[in-house]
Amino acid sequence: MLSHVVVGTNDLDRSKKFYDTLLATLGVGEGMVVEDRVVYFSPAGMFMATRPINGAPATVSNGATVAFSAPSPEVVDAWHAAGVSSGGATCEDPPGYRQMGDIKLYLAYLRDPDGNKLGIVYR
């Protein structure tokens, strides 16, 4: 359903280092810097971190989360550990199972170095 997801950054080099480490846990190759953005390609779509086109500072969207899919709980744990070790910060509960009605999910959340909220889920 989605073509691509874009988050804002105020430090492209820092974001590239962070997302190279984070997305490698999902089998995504190193990002490619194109002008003021770093772009990641996968069969499922594109992810980008960009300096805002309007020249204003990047800010975090209140209530927004960008979430990735994981093939296993172990990948969720590796993703979270990679994010924290490369400059991200844990937010919400530690990685683990959550119930949503009859659905049991294994998920984790963190914030990237610019404060964007990221998640990952194994269904």
Backbone bond lengths (Angstrom), bond angles and torsions (degrees), N, CA, C in turn:
res aa  C-N    CA-C-N  psi(-1)  N-CA   C-N-CA  omega(-1)  CA-C   N-CA-C  phi
1 M - - - 1.441 - - 1.518 111.63 -
2 L 1.324 118.08 -38.13 1.456 120.33 -179.10 1.523 110.60 -95.29
3 S 1.316 115.69 143.99 1.460 121.75 175.45 1.516 111.06 -89.48
4 H 1.351 114.98 -46.13 1.455 119.90 -178.20 1.521 110.72 -159.48
5 V 1.326 114.52 161.08 1.462 122.14 176.93 1.519 106.43 -128.07
6 V 1.339 115.77 138.36 1.461 121.38 -179.73 1.523 108.68 -128.70
7 V 1.338 115.85 132.85 1.464 121.22 171.54 1.522 107.53 -118.57
8 G 1.321 115.74 153.77 1.452 120.82 179.31 1.521 111.64 -86.88
9 T 1.332 114.81 153.02 1.463 121.27 175.79 1.518 109.61 -144.08
10 N 1.314 115.38 151.19 1.457 121.51 173.32 1.517 111.39 -104.22
11 D 1.335 117.61 -4.86 1.462 122.54 -178.35 1.529 108.16 -142.78
12 L 1.313 115.96 94.34 1.459 121.27 -174.78 1.523 112.71 -61.90
13 D 1.333 117.99 -41.51 1.464 120.56 179.48 1.521 111.55 -62.04
14 R 1.334 116.32 -44.05 1.469 120.56 179.43 1.529 110.36 -64.18
15 S 1.332 117.06 -42.09 1.464 120.50 179.08 1.516 111.42 -64.46
16 K 1.321 117.38 -40.93 1.466 120.02 179.35 1.520 110.37 -61.62
17 K 1.307 116.94 -46.31 1.475 120.25 179.54 1.536 110.10 -60.20
18 F 1.331 116.63 -46.52 1.460 122.00 -179.93 1.526 111.00 -60.85
19 Y 1.339 118.02 -53.80 1.467 120.93 -175.57 1.524 112.70 -72.23
20 D 1.340 118.80 -30.08 1.467 119.19 173.25 1.528 109.84 -57.97
21 T 1.328 116.72 -45.16 1.465 122.03 -179.59 1.527 111.04 -68.96
22 L 1.325 116.12 -47.49 1.464 121.13 -176.41 1.527 111.79 -64.02
23 L 1.324 117.34 -50.45 1.459 120.51 -174.24 1.525 113.09 -75.74
24 A 1.325 117.38 -18.68 1.474 119.90 174.39 1.523 110.84 -60.46
25 T 1.333 117.83 -30.28 1.469 120.64 178.54 1.523 111.85 -66.04
26 L 1.336 116.62 -17.57 1.462 121.89 178.37 1.525 111.66 -102.56
27 G 1.334 116.79 7.78 1.452 120.99 179.44 1.515 114.36 81.49
28 V 1.325 117.42 14.43 1.465 121.75 179.85 1.524 108.67 -89.53
29 G 1.317 116.46 133.88 1.459 121.81 -179.34 1.521 112.70 -70.36
30 E 1.323 114.65 171.57 1.466 121.94 -179.75 1.528 110.66 -57.09
31 G 1.334 115.19 144.36 1.455 120.52 -179.82 1.519 112.44 -70.77
32 M 1.324 115.00 154.35 1.455 122.20 178.27 1.527 108.17 -109.66
33 V 1.329 116.94 125.17 1.459 120.59 178.73 1.521 108.97 -82.55
34 V 1.322 114.96 123.82 1.465 122.52 177.71 1.523 106.53 -128.76
35 E 1.323 115.48 107.14 1.464 122.07 -177.48 1.525 109.81 55.36
36 D 1.320 118.52 -116.66 1.468 121.87 -176.13 1.518 113.57 -100.59
37 R 1.338 117.19 27.80 1.466 119.16 178.77 1.514 110.10 -144.47
38 V 1.326 114.16 156.83 1.466 120.74 171.92 1.525 105.91 -112.99
39 V 1.335 115.66 131.52 1.462 122.13 -171.51 1.524 109.74 -118.68
40 Y 1.342 115.37 135.04 1.465 122.88 177.60 1.524 107.88 -120.29
41 F 1.341 115.66 132.65 1.463 121.50 -179.75 1.524 110.01 -111.86
42 S 1.330 115.26 141.37 1.461 121.22 171.98 1.522 107.25 -147.60
43 P 1.324 118.33 166.25 1.470 119.78 176.93 1.532 112.41 -59.73
44 A 1.342 117.48 -23.47 1.460 121.05 -178.17 1.524 113.10 -86.05
45 G 1.334 118.90 -11.92 1.455 120.81 -179.50 1.516 111.78 144.17
46 M 1.324 115.72 -164.98 1.460 121.39 -178.82 1.522 110.94 -116.43
47 F 1.333 114.31 150.16 1.458 122.16 172.40 1.518 106.41 -127.62
48 M 1.327 116.90 137.03 1.462 120.64 -179.54 1.519 110.91 -136.76
49 A 1.324 115.05 146.68 1.464 122.62 167.73 1.520 104.94 -116.99
50 T 1.319 117.10 130.36 1.460 120.37 -172.73 1.526 112.42 -139.27
51 R 1.307 114.45 148.37 1.459 119.11 166.02 1.532 105.43 -73.66
52 P 1.338 118.27 137.66 1.462 119.13 -178.58 1.528 112.32 -56.71
53 I 1.309 115.33 135.66 1.459 122.13 -177.96 1.526 111.63 -62.75
54 N 1.339 116.94 -30.93 1.462 119.86 -178.01 1.522 113.68 -78.85
55 G 1.338 117.57 -0.10 1.458 121.10 177.58 1.514 114.99 82.66
56 A 1.328 118.02 -8.40 1.464 121.31 177.67 1.531 108.66 -77.33
57 P 1.338 117.25 160.08 1.468 119.35 177.92 1.534 111.79 -63.34
58 A 1.322 115.44 147.19 1.468 120.43 173.88 1.519 108.44 -70.23
59 T 1.317 116.40 139.63 1.464 122.16 176.22 1.521 108.37 -129.96
60 V 1.318 115.77 162.19 1.456 122.35 -178.16 1.524 109.55 -89.92
61 S 1.304 116.57 140.32 1.453 122.57 177.46 1.525 109.40 -84.30
62 N 1.310 117.37 121.33 1.456 121.85 -179.70 1.525 109.90 -71.34
63 G 1.323 116.06 121.24 1.457 121.27 178.70 1.518 114.54 94.14
64 A 1.326 117.65 -6.25 1.463 120.65 -178.68 1.525 111.07 -91.60
65 T 1.326 116.20 145.49 1.460 123.20 174.82 1.517 108.08 -139.63
66 V 1.315 116.50 134.84 1.462 122.19 171.06 1.522 105.42 -102.14
67 A 1.342 117.32 121.20 1.459 120.63 -175.87 1.527 111.05 -120.31
68 F 1.326 114.65 139.37 1.457 123.39 179.47 1.525 108.85 -105.40
69 S 1.332 116.63 157.15 1.466 122.58 175.57 1.518 109.20 -95.15
70 A 1.325 115.75 143.45 1.464 121.49 178.36 1.523 109.74 -122.33
71 P 1.342 117.21 147.15 1.459 120.05 179.07 1.530 114.08 -83.37
72 S 1.357 117.31 -8.41 1.468 119.66 -178.74 1.526 109.94 -164.33
73 P 1.346 117.32 161.17 1.466 119.68 174.28 1.534 112.31 -61.05
74 E 1.330 116.61 -32.02 1.468 119.78 -179.86 1.529 111.37 -64.70
75 V 1.317 116.47 -35.32 1.463 119.90 177.16 1.531 109.88 -70.02
76 V 1.312 117.92 -37.15 1.471 120.97 175.41 1.526 109.27 -58.05
77 D 1.329 116.67 -47.76 1.471 120.66 179.74 1.522 111.76 -62.62
78 A 1.335 117.24 -42.79 1.473 121.17 -179.93 1.520 110.60 -65.24
79 W 1.314 117.22 -41.44 1.467 123.01 177.94 1.523 110.03 -59.53
80 H 1.318 116.40 -49.00 1.464 121.12 -178.55 1.525 110.68 -62.90
81 A 1.321 117.20 -45.81 1.467 121.11 179.39 1.525 110.95 -62.64
82 A 1.339 117.29 -41.42 1.467 120.62 178.51 1.519 110.87 -64.18
83 G 1.312 116.82 -39.91 1.467 120.27 179.05 1.513 112.83 -64.66
84 V 1.313 116.89 -44.92 1.467 121.03 -179.79 1.531 110.40 -67.12
85 S 1.337 116.74 -41.06 1.469 119.52 -177.64 1.528 112.65 -71.44
86 S 1.330 117.76 -17.15 1.460 119.61 -178.87 1.521 113.36 -109.20
87 G 1.324 116.98 21.58 1.463 120.24 172.59 1.506 116.43 111.85
88 G 1.328 118.02 -2.66 1.458 120.69 176.93 1.522 110.51 -82.59
89 A 1.322 115.34 172.65 1.466 120.79 -179.93 1.520 109.75 -132.20
90 T 1.324 115.75 134.57 1.458 120.98 176.39 1.522 109.63 -60.33
91 C 1.306 116.10 140.75 1.465 120.42 170.68 1.522 107.84 -138.83
92 E 1.291 116.10 157.36 1.464 123.92 -173.81 1.522 109.84 62.89
93 D 1.327 117.07 -151.01 1.460 121.37 -177.36 1.529 110.72 -79.28
94 P 1.337 117.80 162.79 1.470 119.84 174.80 1.534 110.41 -62.88
95 P 1.337 117.86 163.56 1.462 119.58 177.48 1.525 110.86 -53.69
96 G 1.319 116.29 140.02 1.452 119.73 179.30 1.515 112.31 169.53
97 Y 1.326 114.71 -176.82 1.461 121.36 -179.69 1.514 110.90 -79.79
98 R 1.332 115.93 143.17 1.458 123.65 174.90 1.531 107.32 -134.40
99 Q 1.300 116.63 145.75 1.468 122.49 175.76 1.515 108.84 -99.02
100 M 1.314 115.78 133.90 1.470 122.72 169.70 1.516 105.45 -125.69
101 G 1.328 116.36 87.73 1.456 119.70 -174.35 1.516 109.48 65.41
102 D 1.331 116.31 -122.25 1.466 121.51 179.79 1.527 112.89 -87.49
103 I 1.319 116.76 -2.12 1.473 121.11 -176.19 1.529 109.66 -97.93
104 K 1.328 115.56 130.19 1.465 121.82 177.41 1.530 107.64 -108.03
105 L 1.343 116.29 121.89 1.458 122.64 -177.68 1.524 110.39 -119.76
106 Y 1.314 116.83 145.16 1.466 121.06 170.68 1.514 105.52 -108.15
107 L 1.334 117.36 120.06 1.456 119.40 -174.12 1.515 113.17 -147.06
108 A 1.315 113.92 168.90 1.467 121.90 178.25 1.520 108.19 -150.64
109 Y 1.324 114.71 153.74 1.461 121.84 177.53 1.519 109.53 -130.77
110 L 1.332 115.53 149.67 1.460 121.11 170.55 1.516 108.85 -155.62
111 R 1.314 115.35 168.88 1.461 121.09 174.88 1.517 108.24 -111.29
112 D 1.340 115.69 137.72 1.454 119.60 177.16 1.530 108.97 -75.18
113 P 1.332 119.08 174.03 1.467 120.36 -177.68 1.531 114.97 -59.67
114 D 1.350 118.00 -19.68 1.463 120.78 176.25 1.524 112.40 -92.37
115 G 1.334 117.58 -2.17 1.463 121.19 178.93 1.513 115.10 96.36
116 N 1.337 119.05 -0.53 1.461 121.14 177.83 1.525 109.57 -66.73
117 K 1.327 116.71 134.76 1.460 121.02 -179.78 1.520 110.13 -85.21
118 L 1.334 115.05 126.04 1.448 122.47 -179.47 1.524 109.48 -120.03
119 G 1.301 115.59 150.88 1.455 120.30 176.15 1.511 109.97 -139.65
120 I 1.316 114.58 166.44 1.462 121.47 174.03 1.520 107.07 -145.64
121 V 1.329 115.85 142.60 1.461 119.51 -176.03 1.523 110.87 -139.27
122 Y 1.332 113.91 137.98 1.461 122.29 169.18 1.508 106.62 -110.22
123 R 1.317 117.13 123.63 1.474 121.38 179.49 1.504 109.87 -100.87
